[in-house]
Amino acid sequence: MKTLLRLTALGAALLVSSRAFAAQPTSLFDGRTLNGWEGDAEWWRVEDGMIAGGSLTERLPRNVFLATTRSSFQNFELRLQIKITGTEGFINSGIQLRSRRVPGSTEMSGYQVDAGDGWWGKLYDESRRNKVIAESADLAAVNAAVKKGDWNEYRIRAEGQRIRSWINGVAALDYTEAEPNIAQDGSIAIQAHGNGKVLVWVKDITIEELPPTPGAPTWEKVGLPKAPAPKQPKEKKAGDKSAATKAAPGK
């Protein structure tokens, strides 16, 4: 009987502890500095108490990401406000989760909850499977909820193999990962997409961590992203004048 009472008490304590673990949202941005974040200072900064990334006057030459220095976020509910503006080219952003930096690159590898015209409500696997792996069952409803050129609230919940999102309260994604060797931990990051004059604003970033999944695959277990292979110079053939032509003055 005493053993049963002890087990019951232990079970109740674990339940309370689990609920307490998931009951305290915390801010990921102090509104003044990029403490706790890392990224290219040429493109990322704090302006007017908000994170700003990109430029409306210069075209981004590549994708740039501002990532949390902590890389162990596993199960959580993330909330943030995002605004995307642009003047030309590809105007796009996204929120990386369960991601890691690709060595020797500005890229992140992992899930991206996409943001931008034609991309809201989609889940892209950045620098890993390199494709859209899920999208909303009702893209029309999602697009109707989006405030173009204005602030939009993203709510993203990652729990075990399941990833869900809401845009301004409207259900967007509901995806369950089927592949067993996909990491369920990593950093959170904000993207400003390359090949466009785009400015991304983010504020009110909070995270509510949920109890971890026992035995879940992690980046350390499945293998960290690998550096891109160096490009091999093309072999010059006899009579090939292309190299000389490209190097000619004034060309």
C-alpha positions in Angstrom: 0.0 0.0 0.0 2.8 2.4 0.9 4.6 1.5 -2.4 1.4 2.4 -4.3 1.0 5.7 -2.5 4.7 6.5 -3.2 4.2 5.7 -6.9 1.0 7.8 -7.0 2.7 10.7 -5.4 5.7 10.4 -7.8 3.3 10.3 -10.8 1.5 13.4 -9.5 4.8 15.2 -9.0 6.0 14.3 -12.5 2.7 15.6 -14.0 3.0 18.9 -12.1 6.6 19.2 -13.2 5.7 18.5 -16.8 3.0 21.1 -16.7 5.3 23.6 -15.1 7.9 22.9 -17.7 5.5 24.0 -20.4 3.8 26.8 -18.6 6.3 29.7 -18.8 6.9 31.4 -22.2 10.1 33.3 -22.4 11.3 36.1 -24.7 14.1 35.3 -27.2 14.8 39.0 -28.0 15.5 41.7 -25.4 14.4 44.6 -27.8 17.8 46.3 -27.6 20.6 43.9 -28.7 21.1 40.7 -30.6 22.4 38.9 -27.5 21.6 35.2 -27.9 21.6 35.5 -31.7 24.3 35.2 -34.4 24.4 36.3 -38.0 26.0 38.6 -40.6 26.1 42.1 -39.0 26.1 43.6 -42.6 22.5 42.5 -42.9 21.1 42.0 -39.4 20.5 44.7 -36.7 18.2 46.1 -34.1 16.1 49.1 -35.1 13.3 50.8 -33.1 13.2 47.8 -30.7 12.8 45.3 -33.5 15.0 42.9 -35.4 15.6 44.0 -38.9 17.2 42.0 -41.7 18.1 42.8 -45.3 17.8 46.0 -47.3 15.5 47.9 -49.5 18.3 49.6 -51.4 20.7 46.7 -51.9 19.9 43.3 -53.4 20.8 40.5 -51.1 23.5 38.4 -52.8 22.5 35.2 -50.9 20.2 33.9 -48.2 21.1 35.3 -44.8 19.9 34.0 -41.5 19.9 35.3 -37.9 20.0 32.2 -35.7 19.8 31.6 -32.0 23.2 30.7 -30.4 21.4 27.9 -28.6 21.0 24.9 -30.8 19.1 22.5 -28.4 15.5 23.7 -28.9 13.4 20.5 -29.3 9.7 20.7 -28.5 8.2 24.1 -28.2 5.5 26.6 -29.1 7.0 29.7 -30.8 5.2 33.0 -31.3 6.4 36.1 -33.2 5.3 39.0 -35.3 6.8 39.3 -38.8 6.6 42.0 -41.5 8.1 41.5 -45.0 8.6 44.4 -47.4 10.5 44.6 -50.7 11.1 46.7 -53.8 12.3 44.2 -56.3 13.3 40.6 -56.9 12.3 37.7 -54.8 10.6 39.0 -51.6 10.6 36.1 -49.2 11.4 35.1 -45.6 10.9 32.2 -43.3 11.3 30.9 -39.8 13.9 28.1 -39.4 13.3 25.5 -36.6 15.2 22.5 -35.5 18.0 23.7 -37.8 21.8 23.9 -37.8 24.3 26.1 -39.6 25.9 24.6 -42.7 29.7 24.8 -42.1 31.5 27.2 -44.5 28.2 28.7 -45.6 25.6 31.3 -44.6 22.9 28.7 -45.0 20.9 26.8 -42.4 19.8 23.2 -42.7 16.4 22.2 -41.4 12.7 22.9 -41.4 11.6 26.4 -42.7 8.1 27.6 -42.0 7.9 29.9 -45.0 6.7 33.4 -45.3 6.0 35.6 -48.4 3.6 35.8 -51.3 2.9 32.4 -52.6 4.7 30.7 -49.7 2.6 31.4 -46.6 1.4 28.1 -45.1 4.2 26.0 -46.6 7.0 24.0 -45.0 10.3 24.0 -46.9 13.2 21.7 -46.0 16.1 24.1 -46.3 19.5 22.8 -47.5 18.5 19.2 -46.7 15.8 17.7 -48.9 15.6 21.1 -50.7 11.8 21.0 -51.4 8.4 21.9 -50.1 7.5 19.0 -47.8 4.0 20.2 -46.7 1.5 23.0 -47.2 -1.8 24.1 -45.8 -4.9 22.1 -46.7 -6.6 25.4 -47.2 -4.2 27.9 -48.8 -7.0 30.2 -49.8 -8.0 30.7 -46.1 -4.3 31.2 -45.1 -3.7 33.8 -47.9 -6.9 35.6 -46.9 -5.7 35.9 -43.4 -2.3 37.4 -44.4 -1.9 41.1 -44.1 0.4 41.9 -47.0 3.1 44.4 -46.2 2.0 44.5 -42.6 2.5 42.7 -39.3 1.5 39.0 -39.3 1.5 36.8 -36.2 3.1 33.4 -36.6 2.4 30.6 -34.0 4.5 27.5 -34.6 4.2 24.3 -32.5 6.8 21.6 -32.8 6.1 18.5 -30.7 7.7 15.1 -31.5 7.3 14.4 -35.2 4.5 16.9 -35.6 4.8 20.5 -36.7 1.8 22.9 -36.8 1.5 26.6 -37.5 -1.1 29.3 -37.5 -1.1 32.7 -39.2 -3.1 35.4 -37.5 -5.0 32.6 -35.7 -5.8 30.7 -38.9 -4.6 27.1 -39.1 -1.9 26.7 -41.7 0.4 23.7 -41.4 -0.2 20.3 -39.9 2.7 18.0 -40.8 4.0 14.8 -39.3 7.5 13.7 -40.2 7.7 10.2 -41.6 11.4 9.8 -42.0 13.1 8.4 -38.9 16.5 10.1 -39.3 15.4 13.8 -39.2 16.6 15.7 -36.2 14.1 17.0 -33.7 16.4 19.6 -32.1 18.3 22.6 -33.3 18.4 26.4 -33.5 15.6 28.8 -34.4 16.5 31.3 -37.1 15.0 34.1 -39.3 15.7 34.2 -43.0 16.0 37.1 -45.4 16.0 35.5 -48.8 18.6 36.3 -51.4 18.1 37.7 -54.9 15.9 40.5 -53.9 15.7 43.9 -52.2 13.9 42.7 -49.1 13.5 43.9 -45.5 12.3 41.6 -42.8 11.1 42.9 -39.4 10.5 40.6 -36.4 9.3 41.4 -32.9 7.5 39.9 -29.9 9.4 36.6 -30.1 8.5 34.2 -27.3 9.0 30.5 -26.8 7.2 28.1 -24.5 9.3 25.0 -24.2 7.5 21.6 -24.0 8.7 18.4 -22.4 11.3 16.7 -24.6 10.5 13.5 -26.5 12.4 10.5 -25.1 14.8 9.0 -27.6 14.1 11.6 -30.3 16.7 11.8 -33.1 19.0 14.8 -32.7 21.6 16.4 -35.1 24.4 14.8 -33.0 22.8 11.3 -33.6 21.8 11.6 -37.3 24.9 13.7 -38.4 25.5 17.4 -38.6 25.2 19.3 -41.9 28.3 19.0 -44.0 30.2 21.8 -45.6 29.5 22.2 -49.4 32.0 20.5 -51.7 34.4 23.0 -53.2 33.8 23.8 -56.8 36.3 22.1 -59.1 37.9 24.4 -61.8 36.9 23.3 -65.3 39.6 21.7 -67.3 40.8 24.0 -70.1 40.9 22.4 -73.5 43.3 23.3 -76.3 42.0 26.1 -78.4 39.5 27.3 -75.7 39.5 31.1 -75.7 36.7 31.6 -73.3 39.0 32.1 -70.2 41.0 34.7 -72.1 37.9 36.4 -73.4 36.4 36.7 -69.8 39.7 38.1 -68.5 40.1 40.7 -71.2 40.2 44.3 -70.0 36.9 46.1 -70.4 34.8 42.9 -70.6 
